[in-house]
Amino acid sequence: MIKRKFGNLGWDVSAIGLGTWNIGNQWGNIEESTALETVDAALDNGINIVDTAESYGIPSGLSEERLGRALAGRRHNVVLVSKIGHWGKRTGQGVLKTTVDMIRLCADASLHRLRTDWHDVLLCHESDIEDPSVYLEAFEYLVEKGSLRAYGISTNDLRVLKRFNKDRTCSVVQVDYSLLNREPEKEFLTYCEGEGIAVMVRGPLARGLLSGKYHVDSNFADDVRKGFNRGGDGREEYERMIHEVDQIKEITPAGEPMVTTALRYVISHSCEPVAIPGAKSAEQAEINAHAGSQILNDIELDKLKGSRFG
């Protein structure tokens, strides 16, 4: 597994991490034993950075709870990242993050679910936030308290990132980036590289579409992708992405080869991102981890960048 210095933090982290949204039942029901096996397989195969969020799971927080149980006895070997900002929104009563106390409350609740005394990284999960000052003040308090090592934001908007980094205290950012979404290559990643902000790539497999196993008539039962079905509000986007995936198949076959290529594409950027694909089984976690053994060479990158998709 390739290791990265994680921006200016200088921490040795694996180029491939584990996203745990998938183990909380929002992507379809998953047994507790399978969730724990998935985390174990990721760690056993060289992954040492794991991402979650307070709101992940049905019920909310289930992903953190399962991750906390999975990390029993292994917590000190893992860089643990969580996010604050959406608790209760999905079920109709979002917790307002208007005071430092409320963010402290959410952070403490997250630590309880994760069965740990500290977060390595906390991210603001409000991707379009206009004034992040309450998060910045709260995160600084948690750092001083000793329950947080570093902080940042999850956003695709460079303007939002710059506001959050106004005092150059933003250490980590999560951004959606994949072969199907190269928008961050224009300015976002360059800014992060210049500022020494560690980049975590969410959506590197485009909600699983970059496995190549789905087609225009596929039907999705999970809560996250049901909008892709005919009549759904995400149908137009889905048809566009499936068309692009079909073009990728002309270069890379479906299945593990496509997954590996897609993950290696995003970790090959010069800002040295860490990709955090989700997994719902030990086998998926192993395949994802294997992709972190190398990056793409210039010829492979040029072939992908010169293609018609993305």
C-alpha positions as CSV (number, residue, x, y, z in Angstrom):
1,M,0.0,0.0,0.0
2,I,1.3,3.4,-1.0
3,K,1.5,5.9,1.9
4,R,0.8,9.6,1.8
5,K,2.0,12.4,4.1
6,F,-1.6,13.8,4.3
7,G,-0.9,17.4,3.4
8,N,0.9,19.6,5.9
9,L,-0.1,17.2,8.7
10,G,2.7,14.8,7.7
11,W,0.8,11.7,8.9
12,D,1.6,8.4,7.1
13,V,-1.8,7.4,5.7
14,S,-2.7,4.8,3.1
15,A,-3.5,6.1,-0.4
16,I,-6.8,4.1,-0.2
17,G,-9.0,4.5,2.8
18,L,-12.4,3.1,3.8
19,G,-15.6,5.0,3.6
20,T,-18.2,3.6,6.0
21,W,-21.5,5.1,4.7
22,N,-22.1,1.7,3.1
23,I,-22.1,-0.3,6.3
24,G,-25.0,1.5,7.9
25,N,-27.9,0.1,5.8
26,Q,-28.5,3.2,3.6
27,W,-27.0,1.3,0.7
28,G,-29.1,-1.7,1.4
29,N,-29.3,-3.8,4.6
30,I,-26.1,-5.3,5.8
31,E,-25.6,-7.7,8.7
32,E,-23.6,-6.5,11.7
33,S,-21.2,-9.4,11.2
34,T,-20.6,-8.4,7.6
35,A,-20.0,-4.8,8.5
36,L,-17.4,-5.7,11.1
37,E,-15.7,-8.2,8.6
38,T,-15.6,-5.4,6.0
39,V,-13.7,-3.1,8.4
40,D,-11.4,-5.9,9.5
41,A,-10.6,-6.8,5.8
42,A,-9.7,-3.1,5.0
43,L,-7.3,-2.8,8.0
44,D,-5.8,-6.3,7.3
45,N,-5.0,-5.2,3.8
46,G,-3.1,-2.1,4.6
47,I,-5.8,0.6,5.0
48,N,-5.2,2.9,8.0
49,I,-7.6,5.8,7.4
50,V,-11.3,5.4,7.9
51,D,-14.1,7.9,7.2
52,T,-17.6,8.2,8.7
53,A,-20.1,10.8,9.7
54,E,-22.6,11.4,12.5
55,S,-25.5,11.1,10.2
56,Y,-24.5,7.9,8.3
57,G,-26.8,4.9,8.8
58,I,-30.4,3.8,9.4
59,P,-31.0,4.7,12.1
60,S,-28.7,7.7,12.1
61,G,-25.3,7.0,13.7
62,L,-25.3,3.3,12.9
63,S,-22.2,3.5,10.8
64,E,-20.3,5.2,13.6
65,E,-21.6,2.6,16.1
66,R,-20.5,-0.3,13.9
67,L,-17.2,1.2,13.2
68,G,-16.6,1.8,16.9
69,R,-17.2,-1.9,17.5
70,A,-15.0,-2.9,14.6
71,L,-12.1,-0.8,15.8
72,A,-12.0,-2.3,19.3
73,G,-8.3,-3.1,20.0
74,R,-7.2,-1.4,16.8
75,R,-8.1,2.2,17.3
76,H,-4.5,3.4,17.8
77,N,-3.5,2.1,14.4
78,V,-6.2,4.1,12.5
79,V,-6.6,7.7,11.4
80,L,-10.3,8.2,12.2
81,V,-12.2,10.9,10.3
82,S,-15.8,11.9,11.0
83,K,-18.1,14.7,9.9
84,I,-20.6,17.0,11.7
85,G,-23.5,18.9,10.2
86,H,-26.4,16.7,9.2
87,W,-27.6,15.0,12.4
88,G,-31.4,14.6,12.3
89,K,-32.0,16.2,8.9
90,R,-32.9,13.0,7.1
91,T,-35.6,12.3,9.7
92,G,-37.1,15.7,9.8
93,Q,-35.6,17.6,12.8
94,G,-32.0,18.7,12.0
95,V,-29.9,19.8,15.0
96,L,-29.0,23.4,14.5
97,K,-25.3,24.1,14.4
98,T,-25.5,27.8,15.4
99,T,-23.5,27.7,18.6
100,V,-20.2,26.2,19.7
101,D,-22.0,24.2,22.4
102,M,-24.1,22.4,19.8
103,I,-21.1,21.4,17.8
104,R,-19.4,20.3,21.0
105,L,-22.4,18.2,21.8
106,C,-22.4,16.5,18.4
107,A,-18.7,15.9,18.6
108,D,-19.1,14.2,22.0
109,A,-22.0,12.1,20.8
110,S,-19.8,11.0,17.8
111,L,-17.0,10.0,20.2
112,H,-19.5,8.0,22.3
113,R,-20.7,6.1,19.2
114,L,-17.2,5.5,18.0
115,R,-16.1,4.3,21.4
116,T,-13.0,6.5,21.4
117,D,-11.6,9.5,23.3
118,W,-10.5,11.5,20.2
119,H,-11.1,12.2,16.6
120,D,-8.1,12.4,14.4
121,V,-10.1,14.7,12.0
122,L,-13.5,16.3,12.2
123,L,-15.0,17.9,9.1
124,C,-17.8,20.4,8.7
125,H,-20.4,18.5,6.7
126,E,-22.3,21.6,5.5
127,S,-20.8,21.8,2.0
128,D,-22.4,25.2,1.1
129,I,-21.9,27.0,4.4
130,E,-21.7,30.8,4.1
131,D,-20.2,31.6,7.5
132,P,-18.1,28.8,9.0
133,S,-17.0,30.8,12.0
134,V,-19.0,28.7,14.5
135,Y,-17.4,25.5,13.3
136,L,-13.9,27.0,13.3
137,E,-14.3,28.2,16.9
138,A,-15.8,24.9,18.0
139,F,-13.1,22.8,16.3
140,E,-10.3,25.0,17.8
141,Y,-11.9,24.5,21.2
142,L,-11.8,20.7,20.7
143,V,-8.2,20.8,19.6
144,E,-7.3,22.8,22.7
145,K,-9.3,20.3,24.8
146,G,-7.3,17.4,23.4
147,S,-10.2,15.5,21.8
148,L,-9.4,16.5,18.2
149,R,-6.1,16.6,16.3
150,A,-7.1,18.4,13.0
151,Y,-10.1,19.7,11.2
152,G,-11.5,20.7,7.8
153,I,-14.6,20.6,5.6
154,S,-16.4,18.5,3.0
155,T,-17.3,20.6,0.0
156,N,-17.0,20.7,-3.8
157,D,-17.1,24.5,-3.9
158,L,-13.7,26.2,-3.9
159,R,-15.2,29.4,-2.6
160,V,-16.5,27.6,0.4
161,L,-13.1,26.0,1.0
162,K,-11.4,29.3,0.8
163,R,-13.8,30.8,3.4
164,F,-13.1,27.9,5.7
165,N,-9.4,28.3,5.2
166,K,-9.3,32.0,5.7
167,D,-6.9,31.8,8.6
168,R,-5.0,28.8,6.9
169,T,-6.2,26.4,9.6
170,C,-8.0,24.0,7.3
171,S,-6.0,20.8,7.3
172,V,-8.2,18.4,5.4
173,V,-10.9,18.6,2.7
174,Q,-13.2,16.0,1.2
175,V,-14.3,16.5,-2.4
176,D,-16.2,14.5,-4.9
177,Y,-13.8,13.4,-7.7
178,S,-13.8,10.6,-10.1
179,L,-13.3,9.6,-13.8
180,L,-16.9,10.8,-14.2
181,N,-16.4,14.0,-12.4
182,R,-13.1,15.7,-13.2
183,E,-14.2,19.2,-12.2
184,P,-11.8,19.4,-9.2
185,E,-8.9,19.1,-11.6
186,K,-9.6,22.7,-12.9
187,E,-8.7,24.7,-9.8
188,F,-9.8,22.9,-6.6
189,L,-6.9,20.3,-6.3
190,T,-4.3,22.9,-7.4
191,Y,-5.4,25.2,-4.6
192,C,-5.2,22.3,-2.0
193,E,-1.8,21.4,-3.2
194,G,-0.6,25.0,-2.9
195,E,-2.0,25.3,0.6
196,G,-0.9,21.9,1.9
197,I,-4.5,20.8,2.5
198,A,-4.8,17.0,2.6
199,V,-7.4,15.8,0.1
200,M,-9.8,13.0,0.7
201,V,-11.7,11.8,-2.4
202,R,-15.2,10.8,-1.8
203,G,-17.2,9.2,-4.6
204,P,-14.2,7.8,-6.4
205,L,-16.3,5.0,-7.8
206,A,-19.3,7.4,-8.6
207,R,-21.7,5.6,-6.3
208,G,-20.6,2.2,-7.6
209,L,-21.2,3.0,-11.3
210,L,-17.4,2.7,-12.0
211,S,-17.6,-1.0,-11.3
212,G,-19.1,-1.2,-14.7
213,K,-21.7,-3.8,-13.6
214,Y,-24.8,-1.5,-14.0
215,H,-26.7,-0.6,-17.2
216,V,-29.4,1.7,-18.3
217,D,-32.2,-0.7,-17.1
218,S,-30.6,-1.5,-13.7
219,N,-33.0,-0.9,-10.7
220,F,-31.8,0.4,-7.4
221,A,-33.5,-0.5,-4.1
222,D,-31.2,1.4,-1.7
223,D,-32.0,4.8,-0.3
224,V,-28.9,6.5,-1.8
225,R,-29.5,5.6,-5.5
226,K,-33.2,5.0,-5.9
227,G,-33.4,8.4,-7.6
228,F,-31.5,6.8,-10.5
229,N,-34.6,4.6,-11.3
230,R,-37.0,5.6,-14.1
231,G,-39.0,8.5,-13.0
232,G,-36.5,9.5,-10.3
233,D,-35.1,12.9,-9.9
234,G,-31.6,11.6,-10.7
235,R,-32.5,9.7,-13.8
236,E,-31.0,12.1,-16.3
237,E,-27.7,12.2,-14.5
238,Y,-27.7,8.4,-14.3
239,E,-28.3,8.0,-18.0
240,R,-25.4,10.4,-18.7
241,M,-23.0,8.6,-16.4
242,I,-24.0,5.1,-17.7
243,H,-23.2,6.3,-21.2
244,E,-19.8,7.5,-20.0
245,V,-19.2,4.2,-18.2
246,D,-19.9,2.4,-21.4
247,Q,-17.2,4.4,-23.1
248,I,-14.8,3.6,-20.3
249,K,-15.4,-0.1,-20.9
250,E,-13.8,0.4,-24.3
251,I,-10.6,1.1,-22.4
252,T,-11.0,-0.9,-19.2
253,P,-13.2,-3.9,-18.7
254,A,-15.9,-4.0,-16.1
255,G,-15.4,-5.5,-12.6
256,E,-12.2,-5.4,-10.6
257,P,-10.1,-3.9,-13.5
258,M,-12.4,-0.9,-13.8
259,V,-12.6,-0.4,-10.0
260,T,-8.8,-0.5,-9.7
261,T,-8.3,1.9,-12.7
262,A,-10.9,4.3,-11.3
263,L,-9.3,4.4,-7.8
264,R,-5.8,4.6,-9.2
265,Y,-6.8,7.5,-11.4
266,V,-7.8,9.7,-8.5
267,I,-4.8,8.9,-6.3
268,S,-2.4,9.6,-9.1
269,H,-3.0,13.4,-9.0
270,S,0.0,15.4,-7.9
271,C,-1.7,16.6,-4.7
272,E,-1.5,13.0,-3.5
273,P,-5.1,12.4,-2.6
274,V,-6.5,9.7,-0.4
275,A,-9.5,7.9,-1.9
276,I,-12.2,6.7,0.5
277,P,-14.4,4.2,-1.5
278,G,-17.1,2.5,0.4
279,A,-17.4,-1.3,0.8
280,K,-20.2,-3.7,1.9
281,S,-18.1,-6.8,2.1
282,A,-14.7,-8.1,2.9
283,E,-14.1,-8.9,-0.7
284,Q,-14.9,-5.3,-1.9
285,A,-12.6,-3.9,0.8
286,E,-9.8,-6.1,-0.4
287,I,-10.2,-5.1,-4.0
288,N,-10.2,-1.5,-3.1
289,A,-7.1,-1.8,-0.9
290,H,-5.3,-3.6,-3.7
291,A,-5.7,-0.5,-5.9
292,G,-3.5,1.4,-3.5
293,S,-0.4,-0.7,-4.4
294,Q,0.5,1.7,-7.2
295,I,-0.5,4.8,-9.2
296,L,-1.0,5.1,-12.9
297,N,1.9,6.0,-15.2
298,D,1.9,8.9,-17.6
299,I,0.9,6.8,-20.5
300,E,-2.1,5.4,-18.7
301,L,-3.1,8.8,-17.4
302,D,-2.8,10.4,-20.8
303,K,-5.0,7.6,-22.3
304,L,-7.7,8.3,-19.7
305,K,-7.5,12.0,-19.8
306,G,-7.6,12.0,-23.6
307,S,-10.8,9.9,-23.7
308,R,-14.2,11.2,-24.5
309,F,-15.9,10.6,-21.1
310,G,-15.7,12.6,-17.9
